[in-house]
Amino acid sequence: MFQPFIQNDRVHPNTRINVFKFENLSRAPVTESKSMMRNYFFILHLCVVIFSGCSGSTVVATIDAEVADTQVFHRGQLLGTTPLLVTEEMCRQHGFAIPEDYIETDGWGEWIEFDSADGSGTKKLTFLVSESVREQYLTLETPWGIRTKRSGSRGNYNGTSINLTTGFMPLVDKDGIRLELHDLGKYAAGDKVELRLTLIGTGDKPVAGFRPELMALWGDQDAVWCARSCSKMELDERFSTIEPGERHEITMLIDAPDKPAAYSLFVVYHLFSDEDGDSLKINAVYSESQLLSVAENNELDRETGRQGDTETRRHGDTETRRHGDTETRSEE
């Protein structure tokens, strides 16, 4: 029996983040020629499934993307381009457990994952859109190279195999706000990490709401997506209305993890609909994901690894004010 499902990236209840609306993100209108191409790929897929079944390499999943010819990676290894047919043979080759009726997705937009065949964890797959459109989407930095951040997924299980299609996060948010995360340095375990961000109004009209905040999230390359470390920062009222062309420079301090590793870190801007509720006025605005490299204390010069922790600093015409373990900075 055909069992459809929609998987718009399940979200941990404490994150206050909007579930992604896949169909609203950079979805190009389907023209007649695109429809013909989809029919062609469907027929091709059907032929491959039939052939694979005869050859003993059964297709267990088809991984597709809204951007044609998107590359699919497991760590540093290219598995192929979309639409990618995942067979039992491929699962055995890469140590994937054969999925039953769904594929787990990262609710923060970095990967999809298969269980490990040996039960030791999961195998994470990342995406990279074609070079011709790459600059239109947010990037994900990994130890194996640049990838593209996902937005959401949709799919179905037809009783024998899974079909999963993913979208990608646009560089410029549809609500007219962009959040830039500037280059991260290398830190010693336990140091203060200074996150430098720029919040930019990119639309043609103001965006206004209540209780603006930033939320930084990070985890190593084997992290469970809903168990990433998290630090929040409440912003003052200046950040509750973002005018077209307006730029706010913001600095946020977090503690570097105690375990040396390469962590994927990104920041999310939230703007709420009212003074008390958890409803967001606009979709959560994401920064790109960057690598936060944390080394053993004796591997770094503590003076260069540690960021300043003075209570008040002057940077030319820019004032930095300390708020607990975070800072905000805006142009005067």
N, C-alpha and C positions, 0 to 999 in steps of 0.2 A: 504494500500500500504506500502511495506517495505521501510523505510527511514533510511539508514545508516548514522551515523555521527562519526567523529573522534574528540575526545576531548583531545588534548595534553596540557591542562591547559592554558587557555587564560591568557595573561600577560599584565599588565598595561604598556602603551606605554612609560612611563618615567623611566622604571626600567633598560633598556639596558640589559635585561637578555635573554638568549636563550630560545626559546620554547623547552620543553623537547621532546626528541626523544625516545618514549617509547620502540620501537623495538630494540634500540641500547643498552639498559641497562640490563646487566646480564640475557639475555634471553637464557635459556637452549635450545639446539636443541630438537625438538619433535621426540622422538623415536616411534617405532611401538607400544610399550606397553603404552606409554603416549597417543598416538592417540586412542587406545582402551579404556583407562580410560576416555578420553574426550567424546568419544561416549557413554560410560556408564553413565557419569554424565548428558549428554544431554537427554538421554532416561529417566533417573531418574527425571530430571527437568521437562520434558514434563508430566510425570505421576503425579508429585506433582501439576503442574499447573492445570491439568484436575481435580484432586481430590479437589484442593482448590476452583476451580470454582464451583464445585458441593456443597461444604460445605459452600459457602458464604464468603470465605476468599480469595479473588482474589489476585494473585501475580501481583504487580505493578512494581517490579524491581528485578533483580538478580545482586548482588554485588559479583564479583569474583576477584581473584588476581593471579598473575603469580607464587606466592609461595603457594603451596597447604596448606590447613588447616590454613590459616591466620585468626586470631581472629579479629572481628569487634566490636568496642565499641562506645557507646554514653556516653561521660564523663566516669564515673567509672563503668558503667553497660555493661556487655558482652552481645551482641545481638546474637552472634553465630559465626560460622566459615564459611569460603568461601568453596563453593559457597553459599552465604546467600540469601535466598528468602525473600524479603520484601513484606509482604501482607498488605492489607487494615487494617486488624485487628491489625497488628504490628504498623502501622502508628497511628491508634487511641490510642493504648496503650501508645505510647511514645510521643504523641503530634506532630507527623510529618504531614505536609500537604502532600497529595498524589501527587507525581510528575506527570507532564503532559507528557513531551516527552524528558526530559533530567534531569541530576543531576549535580548541580553546584560543581565545584572542586576548591580547593585552589591552585592558581598559584605558590605558594611558597612551596608546597609539604607537608603540614601538615595534611589536612583533606579533606573529601567530606562533602557536607551539604544538608540537606532538609530544606525547609521553615517550620516555626512553624505553626501549625494548627490555632493558635489564632492570627497570624499575628504579634507576638511580636519580631520576629527576625528569627534566623536560629538554626537548630539542627545539630551540627557538629559530624561527625563520624570519628574515627581514627582506625588505624590498628596496629596489632602486629604479625609479622611473627613467625613461629614455632621456638621453642628454639634451634633446631638442626642447624639452619642457621642464627640465630639472630645476631651473631657477624659479619656477612658479610655485614650488612647494617647500615646506619646512624640511630641514635636514636632520638626520640622526647620525651623530658621530659614533663609530664603533672602533674597537682595536683593529678591525680588518678593513676599515675604509668607511666612506660616507654612504649612508642609506637615506631613504625617504620616509618621513613620519606618516603613519597610517591615520585615517580619520575613523572609519567604521567599516563593518563587514555585513554582508547579507548572503544568504545561501539557502540550501535545502539538502535534505537527504532523501534519495529516491528509492531506498530499500537495498541498494547495492553499493552506492558510492556517494560521496559528499561533494557538493559544488559550493565553493566559497569565492565570493568576489569582494575585493577591498577597494576603498577609496583612499585619498591622501589629503593631508592637511595643507590648505593653500597658504602661501607665504603671507598674503594680505587677507586678514579676516573679513568676512562678508559684512560685519557690523561696522567696519571702518576703524579698526584698531590693530596695531601691530606691536608685539613685545619682542624686543631684541635682547639677547643674552650675549654679552661681550666675552672675549676669549678668557678661558679659565687657565690658571697657572698650575703648577705642580706643588703639592703640599705634603707636609709630614703629618702622620697620624695625630689627631687631636688638635691641630692648629685651627685658627679662625680662617674661614674661607670667605673672601669678599666677592659677592656676586654683583656685578655691575650690569644694570639693565637700562634700556631706553623704552619708554612707553610713548607711542606715536599715534596721533590721529591721522588716519589715511583716507577717511571718507569725505563726503561733501556736506555733512551736517553734524552737529554735536551729538555725542552719546552721553546720556546722563542716567545716574542711578544712585544707589545708596551703599554704604559700608564697603568701599573698595578695599581689596586685600590682594596680597601676593601669596602664593603657596609654592615653595620649592620642594621637589621630590627627587630622590636619587636611590639607586640600587646598583649592585654589581651585575655582571653579565649573566649570573645564574639566579637573579632575584625572582621571587614570586611577585607578579605584577601588582597585586593588591596589598603587598606587605612592604612596599618601598618606605624608606625613611622620609619624614615630612617635617617641614618647618613653615609656619605661617607668619605673616607680617601684616598688621593692620595699617592702612594708609590713611592720611588725613583727608579732609573734605576737598582739597584741591584736586584729588584724583577721582572724584565722583562724577566729574564732567570733563570729557575729553573733546576739545574743539578741533575742527579740521586743521591740519598742519601743526598742531601743538606737539611739543616734545617735552617729556619729563625724564630727567636722569635720576635713577634710583639706585641706592646701594643697600644690599641686604647681607647680613652676616650669618653664617651657619658654622657649626663645628664640623671639621673634617672627621670622617669615620675613623675608628680606632684600628680597623683592619686594612692593611695595605692592599690595594686593588685598583682596577680601573672602573670607575663608577659612571653610569649614565645619569646626567643631571639635567633637569629642565625646570622652568618656572611657569606658573599659570596665574593670569590676572582674572579676578572675580569682581563682578559688579552686580549687586543684588537689587531686587525689585522694590523692596521696602525696608523699613528700619529693623524689622524683627524676623521675618521669614527666611526660609532657605531657598526661595525661588530666585533664579538668576535673571537679571534684566536682559542680558545678552549671553550668547554662548561663551563659555570659558575661552579665553585667549591664551594660546600656548606660545612659548618661545621654542626655538630649536633645541634639540638635545645635544649636549656637549659632554666630552669625557672629562671627569674629575679624577686626576691621577693622584693617588695617595701612596706615599712610600714610607718605609721605616724611618724613624727619627734620625738614625745615623746615616741615612742616605742623602739627606738634604742639609743644606746650611739653614739653620733655624731662623736666621735673620732674614733670609730671602724667602723662605717658605711661609713665615708668619706675616700676616697683614697687620697694619697698625690698629691699636685698640684705644686710642685717645678718645676722651669724652666729646670734645668739639674740635673740628679742624676747619681751616679755611683753604679753599682751592680757587684762588683768583677771586672771581665774583660769585663763587658757589659756596654755600654754607652746608656743612654736614652736621646733622643732629642725631645723637644717639638715642634709640628707643629700646631699652632692654638689651637684647642681643641683636638688634637690627638697626639699620640707619636708613633715612630718606634724604634725598638730595634733589633740589630743584633749582632751576635758574632764577635768579632774582631780577 
